[in-house]
Amino acid sequence: MLTRDFLINADCRSSFGHIDDQLLLTPQQRKASLAEFLNRLPEGLPVWIFGYGSLMWNPVLDYNDVRPAVLEGWHRAFCIRLIAGRGTECQPGRMLALQSGGRTRGRVFRLSDDNRAEELELLWKREMLTGCYCPRWEAVTLDDGQQIIALVFTINPLHPLFESDNSPSVIAPLIAAAKGPLGTNAQYLYQLVSSLSELGEQDDTLLSLARDVRQLQQQ
């Protein structure tokens, strides 16, 4: 289970499991990536973070507001080969990202202006270890109809950990078997389904995948 203390003190080379140096971003690269990204935010706007995976139930961020929200034009997909955290190089799992098309319901977290730099550095350490995501500013819609601009992590399809085949028959056995320092890949999937249920969202594809994974674990 990822905690704030774990993330603050984590050694990116070893705490999440073994990650090849060629895949890891250096602290300097992460810092440069964050700075370049923040420069694209229009001046005066607050920083909202769109959570569609573990950020929904375990943000480990210091935030001052959280709302349900919908992102149009992107959908969830288990399209990242998971070799750390909840998987290993020898027993890889699959991690979630956003791919183009469809819609995604999740939660948005508003960071305080006072400490947003520190919180974003922590977020980059969590999400941008290998640079497999492309962070974007995207419009999301709150339940009251208000539109805001939020940070969204989408897949980098050119990254070596990207997997184009995320069909259930391929990913269910991987998710059922994978585990690492942060827990099992299956726990992540089950928590995702539970969190969406709390938001009043039923994703039949994810429900079917969760059933397949449970069956495989019971064999």
C-alpha positions in Angstrom: 0.0 0.0 0.0 1.4 3.4 -1.0 1.6 5.9 1.8 2.7 9.5 1.9 5.7 8.6 4.1 6.7 5.8 1.8 6.5 8.1 -1.3 8.5 10.9 0.4 11.3 8.6 1.5 11.2 6.2 -1.5 14.4 5.6 -3.4 13.2 5.5 -7.0 15.8 2.9 -7.9 14.7 0.3 -5.4 11.7 1.1 -3.3 9.1 0.2 -6.0 11.1 -2.8 -7.1 13.8 -3.2 -9.7 13.5 -0.7 -12.6 16.2 -0.7 -15.3 18.2 2.5 -15.3 17.4 3.1 -18.9 13.7 3.3 -18.1 14.0 5.5 -15.0 13.8 9.3 -15.2 16.5 11.0 -13.2 15.4 13.6 -10.6 16.6 16.3 -12.9 14.5 14.9 -15.8 11.4 14.8 -13.6 12.0 18.3 -12.4 12.4 19.6 -15.9 9.3 17.7 -17.0 7.2 19.3 -14.2 8.5 22.8 -14.9 7.8 22.5 -18.6 4.3 21.2 -17.9 3.4 24.0 -15.4 4.5 26.6 -17.9 1.5 25.5 -20.1 -1.0 26.3 -17.3 -2.7 29.7 -18.0 -1.7 32.1 -15.3 -4.1 32.5 -12.4 -5.8 29.1 -12.7 -5.7 26.7 -9.7 -4.2 23.2 -10.1 -6.7 20.4 -10.2 -5.6 16.7 -10.5 -7.9 14.2 -12.3 -7.7 10.8 -10.7 -9.0 7.8 -12.6 -7.0 5.0 -11.0 -5.4 4.8 -7.6 -5.5 8.6 -7.2 -9.2 8.2 -6.7 -9.0 6.1 -3.5 -5.4 6.8 -2.4 -4.3 10.3 -3.5 -1.7 10.8 -0.7 -1.9 14.5 -1.7 -2.5 17.5 0.5 -5.6 18.9 -1.2 -8.3 21.3 -0.2 -11.2 20.2 -2.4 -12.3 17.0 -4.2 -15.2 16.5 -6.6 -16.6 13.8 -9.0 -15.9 14.7 -12.6 -16.1 13.4 -16.1 -13.3 13.6 -18.8 -14.5 13.3 -22.4 -12.4 11.9 -25.1 -10.4 9.4 -23.1 -11.0 6.0 -21.7 -9.3 3.6 -19.2 -7.1 0.9 -20.5 -4.6 -1.5 -18.8 -2.0 -0.8 -21.4 1.2 -0.4 -19.4 3.5 -3.4 -18.7 3.8 -3.3 -14.9 7.3 -4.2 -13.8 7.4 -2.4 -10.4 5.0 -1.5 -7.6 2.5 -4.2 -8.1 4.5 -6.3 -10.6 8.0 -7.4 -11.4 10.1 -7.9 -14.5 9.8 -11.7 -14.1 6.1 -11.5 -13.4 4.8 -8.3 -15.0 1.2 -7.1 -14.5 -0.7 -4.4 -16.2 -1.2 -0.8 -15.1 -3.9 1.6 -16.0 -3.6 4.6 -18.3 -5.9 6.7 -20.5 -6.2 6.1 -24.2 -7.9 8.3 -26.8 -11.6 7.9 -27.2 -14.7 7.5 -25.0 -15.2 9.0 -21.6 -13.9 8.5 -18.0 -15.5 9.3 -14.7 -13.2 9.9 -11.8 -12.4 12.5 -9.1 -10.6 15.8 -9.3 -8.5 17.1 -6.4 -7.6 20.8 -6.0 -4.2 21.6 -4.7 -3.6 24.6 -2.4 -1.7 27.5 -4.0 0.5 27.5 -0.9 2.2 24.1 -1.3 1.3 23.0 -4.8 4.9 22.9 -5.9 5.8 20.4 -3.2 2.7 18.3 -3.9 3.3 18.2 -7.6 6.9 17.1 -7.1 5.6 14.2 -5.0 3.0 13.4 -7.7 5.7 13.4 -10.4 7.7 11.0 -8.2 4.7 8.7 -8.1 3.5 8.9 -11.7 6.5 9.8 -13.8 9.1 7.3 -12.6 9.6 6.1 -16.1 7.9 8.8 -18.2 5.2 6.3 -19.5 2.6 9.0 -19.1 2.0 12.2 -21.1 0.7 14.8 -18.6 -1.9 17.1 -20.2 -4.2 20.0 -19.2 -7.7 18.9 -20.2 -11.2 20.2 -19.6 -13.2 18.1 -17.2 -16.9 18.6 -16.2 -18.0 18.6 -12.6 -21.4 17.1 -11.6 -22.9 20.6 -11.4 -22.0 21.2 -15.0 -19.0 23.5 -14.3 -16.0 22.9 -16.5 -12.5 23.2 -15.1 -9.0 22.6 -16.4 -7.3 19.6 -14.7 -4.0 17.7 -15.0 -4.6 14.3 -16.7 -2.0 11.5 -17.1 -2.5 9.8 -20.5 -0.5 7.1 -22.1 2.7 7.7 -24.0 2.3 5.2 -26.9 5.9 5.5 -27.8 7.1 4.4 -24.4 8.8 0.9 -24.3 6.4 -0.2 -21.5 3.3 0.5 -23.6 1.3 -2.6 -24.6 -1.1 -2.3 -27.5 -3.0 -5.5 -26.8 -5.2 -5.0 -23.7 -7.8 -7.6 -24.5 -9.2 -9.4 -21.4 -7.9 -12.8 -22.4 -4.3 -11.3 -22.4 -4.4 -9.1 -19.4 -6.5 -11.1 -16.9 -3.8 -13.8 -16.3 -1.2 -11.1 -15.9 -3.3 -9.1 -13.4 -4.2 -12.3 -11.5 -0.6 -13.3 -10.9 1.4 -10.1 -10.5 2.5 -8.6 -7.2 5.2 -6.4 -5.9 6.2 -4.1 -3.0 2.9 -2.2 -3.1 0.6 -5.2 -3.2 -1.0 -7.3 -5.9 -2.2 -6.1 -9.3 -5.6 -7.8 -8.6 -6.1 -5.7 -5.5 -5.7 -2.6 -7.7 -8.3 -3.8 -10.1 -10.8 -4.7 -7.3 -10.3 -1.3 -5.6 -10.9 0.4 -9.0 -14.2 -1.3 -9.4 -15.2 -0.5 -5.8 -14.3 3.2 -6.2 -16.3 3.5 -9.4 -19.2 1.9 -7.7 -19.0 4.6 -5.0 -19.2 7.2 -7.8 -22.3 5.5 -9.2 -20.4 4.3 -12.2 -20.7 0.7 -13.5 -18.1 -0.2 -16.1 -19.2 -3.6 -17.5 -15.8 -4.2 -19.1 -14.0 -3.8 -15.8 -16.6 -5.8 -13.9 -16.1 -8.7 -16.4 -12.3 -8.4 -16.1 -12.5 -8.5 -12.3 -14.7 -11.7 -12.5 -12.1 -13.3 -14.8 -9.3 -12.4 -12.5 -11.1 -13.8 -9.4 -11.7 -17.1 -11.3 -8.1 -17.4 -12.2 -7.0 -16.7 -8.7 -9.3 -19.5 -7.4 -7.9 -22.1 -9.7 
